[in-house]
C-alpha cells in the first residue's frame, strides 16, 4: 500500500481518521447518555426526522461533492468559479427542497413535530458552506477539516452534556445540529480568510460552470437517490408499522454500527479520493491497484467490526445504556454483518 499512495495521501488519511476517532470517543461518552435521557420513543422521533430529511439529501447536495473535488484537482485555476457556483447551487437547491419537505410535514406528519423538522432543515442550510471542505480535500489539507470539526465537536459536547443534565427535549438537540454545522462553517470561512486563500468578493456565480457541474453530477444525484430508496425503505417500514419505540431501537443499532465504527472506513475512502482521482486520469493500472487495496482493507475492517460486536455487544449495551436496550442484543450482532456482506 505504501508504494501506491504518497506520503501526503497517508498524512491526509491520518487527519481524517484522527477526526473520526475523536468523534468516536466523544460519541461513546455522550450519545448513550442522550439516548437514556430522551427515552426510546423520543429518540425514535428525533432519528426518524433526521432520516426523513436525509432522504432528500441528493437534492440538497446535488451530488456535487465528488464532482467539485475532482474538478478542483484537475483545474485548480477554476477554484473560485467552482466553489462560488457550488455555493449558489447548494443554496438554491436547499430553498427548493425545504418547501417540499415542510409542506409534506405540515399536512401529513404530526404538527407537534413541525418545529423539530424545521430545525433539522435549517441545519442543512448551514451546511451549504461545506463547499469549502471540498477545497481542503482537493488540495490534501484535511488538517483544516480536522480543526473545524474538532472545535465544533468540543463545543457541542459541552452543550449536549448540559442538555442531558437539565433533561432538555428533542428540539434542543435538534438545535445543536444547526450550531454544530454553523461552527464548522465559520471555522472554514475564518481559515480561508486568515490563509488568504482567496477573496470572497471574487466568488462569482458562473452559469456555464453551473451547467457543467450539474451535467456531471446528475448521474451521482440519481444513483444516490436509488441507494437511499434501498436504505430508507426499512426505516419507513419500521416507523409506520412498528412505531417510534421500535424505530428508536433500530436507530441505536445504526448508531453503534455505522456512526461509531464504519465511519472510520468511510473516512479512509474520502481521504484517499483525491489520490484515486489523480490516478484515474494518469495511470489506470495504478488506479485499479489502489481500488483493489482499498477493497481488501474495507473487507478486513468489516470482519473486525462484525466479530467485535458479536463478542462484546452485551457488554456494550450493559455498560453504556439502560436495561431497556438489552433486548436489541441479538439484532445488534446480526446487523453488524450487514454492511460487510454488501460491501
C-alpha positions in Angstrom: 0.0 0.0 0.0 2.9 2.4 0.8 4.1 2.0 -2.8 0.8 3.0 -4.3 -0.1 6.0 -2.1 2.2 9.0 -1.4 3.3 10.3 2.0 0.8 13.2 1.5 -2.0 10.7 0.9 -1.2 8.9 4.2 -1.0 12.2 6.0 -4.4 13.2 4.6 -5.8 9.9 5.8 -4.3 10.3 9.3 -6.1 13.6 9.7 -9.4 12.1 8.6 -9.0 9.1 10.9 -8.0 11.3 13.8 -11.2 13.3 13.3 -13.3 10.2 13.3 -11.5 8.7 16.3 -12.1 11.9 18.2 -15.7 11.9 17.2 -15.9 8.2 18.2 -14.5 8.8 21.7 -16.8 11.8 22.3 -19.8 9.8 21.0 -19.1 6.9 23.4 -19.1 9.4 26.3 -22.2 11.4 25.5 -24.5 9.7 22.9 -25.7 6.9 25.2 -26.4 9.5 27.9 -28.6 11.4 25.4 -30.4 8.2 24.4 -31.0 7.3 28.0 -32.1 10.8 28.9 -34.6 11.3 26.0 -36.0 7.8 26.2 -36.5 5.3 23.3 -39.7 6.9 22.0 -38.3 10.4 21.7 -35.1 9.0 20.2 -37.3 7.3 17.6 -39.0 10.6 16.7 -35.7 12.5 16.5 -33.8 9.9 14.5 -36.7 9.4 12.1 -37.0 13.1 11.5 -33.3 13.1 10.6 -33.7 10.1 8.4 -36.8 11.5 6.6 -35.0 14.7 5.7 -31.8 12.8 4.8 -33.9 11.1 2.1 -33.8 14.5 0.3 -30.0 14.9 0.5 -29.5 14.0 -3.2 -31.5 17.2 -3.9 -29.9 19.2 -1.2 -26.3 18.2 -2.1 -26.9 17.7 -5.9 -24.1 15.1 -6.0 -21.6 18.0 -6.1 -19.1 16.8 -3.5 -17.1 14.2 -5.6 -17.5 16.3 -8.8 -16.3 19.5 -7.3 -13.3 17.8 -5.6 -12.4 16.2 -8.9 -12.7 19.4 -10.8 -10.6 21.3 -8.2 -7.9 18.7 -8.6 -7.9 18.8 -12.4 -8.4 22.5 -12.9 -7.1 24.4 -9.8 -7.3 27.7 -11.8 -11.0 27.4 -11.8 -11.2 27.2 -8.0 -13.2 30.4 -7.5 -15.7 29.6 -10.1 -16.2 26.1 -8.9 -16.7 27.0 -5.2 -18.9 30.0 -5.9 -21.1 28.2 -8.3 -21.4 25.2 -6.0 -22.3 27.5 -3.1 -25.1 29.2 -5.2 -26.4 25.8 -6.5 -26.5 24.3 -3.0 -28.4 27.4 -1.6 -30.9 27.3 -4.4 -31.5 23.5 -4.0 -32.0 24.0 -0.3 -34.7 26.6 -0.8 -36.5 24.4 -3.3 -36.2 21.2 -1.2 -37.2 22.8 2.1 -40.5 24.0 0.6 -41.3 20.3 -0.4 -40.3 18.9 3.0 -42.1 21.4 5.2 -45.2 21.3 3.0 -45.3 17.5 3.4 -44.6 17.7 7.1 -47.3 20.3 7.7 -50.1 18.2 6.0 -49.0 14.6 6.7 -46.9 14.5 9.8 -47.8 15.4 13.4 -47.9 19.2 13.6 -46.4 19.0 17.1 -43.2 17.9 15.3 -43.1 20.7 12.8 -40.5 22.7 14.7 -38.3 19.6 15.0 -38.3 19.1 11.2 -37.8 22.9 10.6 -34.7 22.9 12.9 -33.2 19.9 11.1 -33.9 21.6 7.7 -32.2 24.8 8.8 -29.1 22.7 9.8 -28.9 21.7 6.1 -28.8 25.3 5.1 -25.9 26.0 7.3 -24.1 23.0 5.7 -24.0 24.7 2.3 -20.8 26.3 3.4 -19.1 22.9 3.5 -18.2 23.6 -0.2 -15.0 25.0 1.3 -14.4 21.5 2.7 -14.3 20.3 -0.9 -11.3 22.7 -1.5 -9.3 21.4 1.5 -9.9 17.8 0.5 -8.8 18.6 -3.1 -5.5 20.2 -2.0 -5.0 17.4 0.6 -5.1 19.8 3.5 -7.6 17.8 5.6 -5.9 19.1 8.8 -8.2 22.1 8.4 -11.2 19.8 8.3 -10.0 18.2 11.4 -9.5 21.5 13.2 -13.0 22.7 12.2 -14.8 19.6 13.2 -12.9 19.2 16.4 -13.7 22.7 17.5 -17.4 22.2 16.9 -17.3 18.8 18.5 -15.9 20.1 21.8 -18.5 22.9 21.9 -21.4 20.6 21.1 -20.2 18.0 23.6 -20.4 20.6 26.4 -23.9 21.7 25.3 -25.1 18.1 24.9 -23.9 17.3 28.4 -25.7 20.4 29.7 -28.9 19.3 27.8 -28.7 15.8 29.4 -28.2 17.2 32.9 -31.2 19.5 32.5 -33.3 16.9 30.7 -34.0 19.0 27.7 -36.2 17.7 24.9 -35.6 16.7 21.3 -35.9 20.2 19.9 -32.9 21.3 22.0 -30.7 18.5 20.5 -32.0 19.3 17.0 -31.0 22.9 17.5 -27.5 21.7 18.3 -27.3 20.3 14.8 -27.6 23.8 13.5 -25.0 25.1 15.9 -22.6 22.2 15.0 -22.6 23.0 11.3 -22.6 26.7 11.9 -19.4 26.4 14.0 -17.8 24.3 11.2 -18.8 26.8 8.5 -17.5 29.8 10.5 -14.2 27.9 11.0 -13.8 27.2 7.3 -14.5 30.8 6.4 -12.1 32.0 9.0 -9.3 29.7 7.8 -9.9 30.8 4.2 -9.6 34.5 5.3 -6.6 34.0 7.6 -4.7 32.0 5.0 -5.7 34.5 2.3 -6.6 31.5 0.0 -9.0 33.7 -2.0 -11.1 36.8 -1.7 -14.8 36.2 -1.0 -15.7 39.2 -3.2 -14.3 37.2 -6.1 -16.7 34.3 -5.6 -19.0 35.0 -8.6 -21.7 32.6 -10.0 -20.9 31.2 -13.4 -23.8 29.9 -15.5 -21.6 27.8 -17.8 -19.9 26.3 -14.7 -23.3 25.6 -13.1 -24.5 23.7 -16.3 -21.2 21.8 -16.4 -21.3 20.8 -12.7 -25.0 19.8 -12.8 -24.5 17.8 -16.0 -21.6 15.8 -14.5 -23.2 15.4 -11.1 -26.6 14.2 -12.3 -25.6 10.5 -12.5 -24.4 10.7 -8.9 -27.5 12.5 -7.8 -29.6 9.8 -9.5 -27.6 6.9 -8.0 -27.7 8.5 -4.6 -31.5 8.6 -4.8 -31.6 4.9 -5.8 -29.2 4.0 -2.9 -31.3 6.0 -0.4 -34.5 4.3 -1.6 -32.9 1.0 -0.8 -31.5 2.2 2.5 -34.5 4.1 4.0 -37.2 1.6 2.9 -36.5 -0.4 6.1 -36.7 2.9 8.1 -40.1 3.8 6.8 -41.5 0.3 7.3 -40.2 0.2 10.9 -41.6 3.6 11.7 -45.0 3.3 10.2 -45.7 -0.3 11.1 -44.0 -0.6 14.4 -43.9 2.9 15.9 -41.4 5.3 17.4 -40.1 3.0 20.1 -39.2 0.2 17.6 -37.5 2.8 15.4 -35.6 4.1 18.4 -34.1 0.7 19.0 -33.1 0.5 15.3 -31.5 4.0 15.5 -29.5 2.8 18.5 -28.2 -0.2 16.5 -27.4 2.1 13.5 -25.5 4.5 15.7 -23.3 1.7 17.2 -22.5 0.0 13.8 -22.4 2.9 11.3 -21.7 6.1 13.2 -19.2 4.7 15.6 -17.3 2.1 13.6 -18.0 2.1 9.9 -17.4 5.9 9.7 -13.7 5.1 10.1 -13.8 3.2 6.8 -15.7 5.9 5.1 -13.2 8.5 6.3 -10.3 6.5 4.7 -12.1 6.3 1.4 -12.9 10.1 1.5 -9.3 10.9 2.4 -7.9 8.9 -0.5 -10.4 10.1 -3.1 -8.1 12.9 -4.4 -5.4 10.3 -4.9 -7.8 8.0 -6.7 -9.0 10.8 -9.0 -5.4 11.7 -9.9 -4.5 8.0 -10.7 -7.7 7.6 -12.8 -6.5 10.3 -15.3 -2.8 9.5 -15.2 -2.5 5.7 -14.8 -5.5 3.4 -14.9 -3.3 0.4 -13.9 -2.3 2.2 -10.6 -5.9 3.3 -10.1 -7.2 -0.3 -10.2 -4.5 -1.4 -7.9 -5.5 1.3 -5.4 -9.1 0.3 -5.6 -8.2 -3.4 -5.0 -6.1 -2.5 -1.9 -9.0 -0.3 -0.5 -11.5 -3.2 -1.0 -9.2 -5.6 0.9 -8.8 -3.1 3.7 -12.6 -2.5 3.9 -13.3 -6.2 3.9 -10.8 -6.7 6.8 -12.5 -3.8 8.6 -15.9 -5.3 8.0 -14.8 -8.6 9.5 -13.3 -6.9 12.5 -16.5 -4.9 13.2 -18.7 -7.9 12.9 -16.5 -10.1 15.2 -16.2 -7.2 17.7 -19.9 -6.7 18.1 -20.6 -10.4 18.2 -18.2 -10.8 21.1 -18.9 -7.6 23.0 -22.4 -6.4 22.1 -23.9 -7.4 25.5 -21.1 -5.7 27.4 -21.5 -2.5 25.4 -25.3 -2.4 26.0 -24.9 -3.2 29.7 -22.2 -0.6 30.3 -23.5 2.3 28.3 -27.3 2.0 28.0 -30.1 1.3 30.4 -31.8 -2.1 30.7 -34.5 -1.3 28.2 -31.8 -1.5 25.4 -30.7 -5.1 26.3 -33.5 -6.5 24.1 -31.6 -5.5 20.9 -28.5 -7.6 21.7 -29.2 -10.3 19.0 -30.3 -7.7 16.4 -27.1 -5.7 17.0 -25.0 -8.9 16.4 -26.9 -9.6 13.2 -26.8 -6.0 11.8 -23.0 -5.9 12.3 -22.6 -8.2 9.3 -25.0 -6.2 7.0 -22.6 -3.7 5.5 -19.7 -6.2 5.4 -21.9 -8.5 3.2 -23.0 -5.8 0.9 -19.6 -4.0 0.7 
